[in-house]
Amino acid sequence: MDIIKSKKTAAVLDARLLAAASYVRHGSLVADIGTDHGYLPIYLILNGVSEKVIVSDINPMPLKKAVENSEDYGVRAKIIPILSDGMDNIEKSGYFPDDIIICGMGGETIISIISSSLSAKMDSRRLIINPMTKTPETRKFLTKNGFVIKDEKLSKVQGKIYTCICAEGGTQTAASEEYSEVELILGRINIRKRDSLFEEYRSEQISRLKKQINGMKKGRLDTSKLEKTLKEIIVL
């Protein structure tokens, strides 16, 4: 479970969602895309981080559950539920949030949502994203499209390591940074910080690369580039 509920008085998030919550700026208009049960917005409101939070989902049932949970916690008046595919209906409704949270989705979906959003590309907008797949590709998209990765946090929930990326920009192309293959895989900031989960995270990426290389070799494909990247990660 992502949350342990203490009815109407508190909301305790797991480490993955706490990482996301830590990047939300006080007083900003927040949109939680793919809100599921709405626990993160409830937490932000109860802890005085946000006055209003847009809760959005592509499916009506999770959105209905989020509204019900907000009623349980007494914060219904402070959430704005919008049924939407990504940011589409949010922006059509006239909302352009300052902080955009996209957690628990694959990297391709996250990239698609950001690419089609006007809000995400505005200066001073903050993206708080937790790609469940294709994290290197997500980092590459951000750095190639004018976003600056301000920070990353690793967390571990039920034996799985997640990374939460905090990025800003969208039109700041001059601030774009070139990431090496190793930095795309591990995250430049994660490499620099080397927190308590970094070695485990690095080991996971080494195992993933070895598996990928073995599969390519069976198909008689060129693995020289991947093998070079693997060696760099091993000696890092």
Buried (B, 14 or more C-beta within 10 A) or exposed (E): EBBEBEEEEBBEBBBBBBBBBEBBBEEBBBBBBBBBBBBBBBBBBBBEBBEBBBBBBBEEEBBBBBBEBBEBBBBBEBBBBBBBBBBBBBBEEEBBBBBBBBBBBBBBBBBBBBEBBEBBBBEEBBBBBBBBEBBBBBBBBBBEBBBBBBBBBBBBBEEEBBBBBBBBBBBBEEEBEEBEBBBBBBBBBBBEBEEEBBEEBBEEBBEEBBEEBEEBEEEEEEBEEBBEBBEEBEEE
